[in-house]
């Protein structure tokens, strides 16, 4: 668990791994990076994501649903839905990225 928390604190490495992956669309990558950047503030709402980017609420909701389906994001309800990164899935993404860098 300690290793997972350290990986999430290295936001630059997480962002590089997210950009590297072919599993996510451009919009999903943008939203996941945003959620990671603001994770310490108690999660991120869909409205916050919509207001901070140039995508519609519908597009944000679709991307968030795909991120949840693929296991990158959790959703909790505290009056509104709040989204959090799944630490284990981000760790797997970073480890895959690091392995691919060493193979080059």
C-alpha positions as CSV (number, residue, x, y, z in Angstrom):
1,X,0.0,0.0,0.0
2,X,2.9,2.4,0.8
3,X,4.3,1.8,-2.7
4,X,0.9,2.6,-4.2
5,X,0.7,5.9,-2.4
6,X,4.2,6.9,-3.4
7,X,3.4,6.3,-7.1
8,X,0.3,8.5,-6.9
9,X,2.4,11.3,-5.3
10,X,4.7,11.2,-8.4
11,X,2.2,13.0,-10.6
12,X,4.7,13.5,-13.5
13,X,5.4,9.8,-13.7
14,X,1.6,9.0,-13.6
15,X,0.9,11.6,-16.3
16,X,3.7,10.1,-18.5
17,X,2.2,6.6,-18.1
18,X,-1.3,7.8,-18.9
19,X,-0.1,9.5,-22.0
20,X,1.8,6.4,-23.0
21,X,-1.1,4.0,-22.7
22,X,-3.1,3.0,-25.7
23,X,-6.0,1.8,-23.5
24,X,-7.5,5.3,-23.1
25,X,-8.9,7.9,-25.5
26,X,-7.6,11.5,-25.5
27,X,-10.6,12.7,-23.4
28,X,-10.2,9.9,-20.9
29,X,-6.5,10.6,-20.5
30,X,-7.3,14.3,-19.9
31,X,-9.9,13.5,-17.3
32,X,-7.8,10.9,-15.5
33,X,-4.9,13.3,-15.2
34,X,-7.2,16.0,-13.9
35,X,-8.6,13.6,-11.2
36,X,-5.1,12.6,-10.2
37,X,-4.0,16.2,-9.9
38,X,-6.9,17.1,-7.6
39,X,-7.2,13.8,-5.7
40,X,-5.9,15.4,-2.4
41,X,-8.9,17.7,-2.3
42,X,-11.4,15.0,-1.7
43,X,-12.1,13.8,-5.2
44,X,-13.5,15.5,-8.2
45,X,-17.1,16.1,-9.4
46,X,-18.2,15.8,-13.0
47,X,-19.2,19.5,-12.9
48,X,-15.6,20.5,-11.8
49,X,-14.2,18.5,-14.7
50,X,-16.6,20.1,-17.2
51,X,-15.9,23.6,-15.9
52,X,-12.1,23.1,-16.1
53,X,-12.0,21.7,-19.6
54,X,-13.6,22.4,-22.9
55,X,-15.9,19.4,-23.0
56,X,-19.6,19.1,-22.4
57,X,-21.1,17.5,-19.3
58,X,-22.3,14.7,-21.5
59,X,-18.8,14.0,-22.8
60,X,-17.4,14.2,-19.3
61,X,-20.0,11.7,-18.1
62,X,-19.2,9.3,-21.0
63,X,-15.5,9.5,-20.3
64,X,-16.0,9.0,-16.6
65,X,-18.2,5.9,-17.3
66,X,-15.5,4.4,-19.5
67,X,-12.9,5.1,-16.9
68,X,-15.0,3.4,-14.2
69,X,-15.7,0.4,-16.5
70,X,-12.0,0.0,-17.2
71,X,-11.2,0.2,-13.5
72,X,-9.3,3.5,-13.4
73,X,-11.8,5.5,-11.4
74,X,-14.1,4.9,-8.4
75,X,-17.3,6.9,-7.7
76,X,-18.7,7.8,-4.4
77,X,-21.9,9.7,-3.6
78,X,-21.7,12.5,-1.0
79,X,-24.7,14.6,-2.1
80,X,-23.1,14.6,-5.6
81,X,-21.0,11.9,-7.3
82,X,-17.3,12.3,-6.6
83,X,-14.6,10.5,-8.6
84,X,-11.3,9.1,-7.2
85,X,-8.4,7.3,-9.0
86,X,-8.1,3.6,-8.3
87,X,-4.6,3.4,-6.9
88,X,-3.9,-0.2,-7.9
89,X,-4.9,0.4,-11.5
90,X,-2.7,3.5,-11.8
91,X,0.2,1.6,-10.2
92,X,-0.2,-1.1,-12.9
93,X,-0.2,1.5,-15.6
94,X,3.0,3.1,-14.2
95,X,4.7,-0.3,-13.9
96,X,3.8,-1.2,-17.5
97,X,5.2,2.2,-18.6
98,X,8.4,1.7,-16.7
99,X,8.9,-1.8,-18.1
100,X,8.4,-0.5,-21.7
101,X,10.9,2.3,-21.1
102,X,13.6,-0.2,-20.0
103,X,13.0,-2.3,-23.1
104,X,13.8,0.6,-25.4
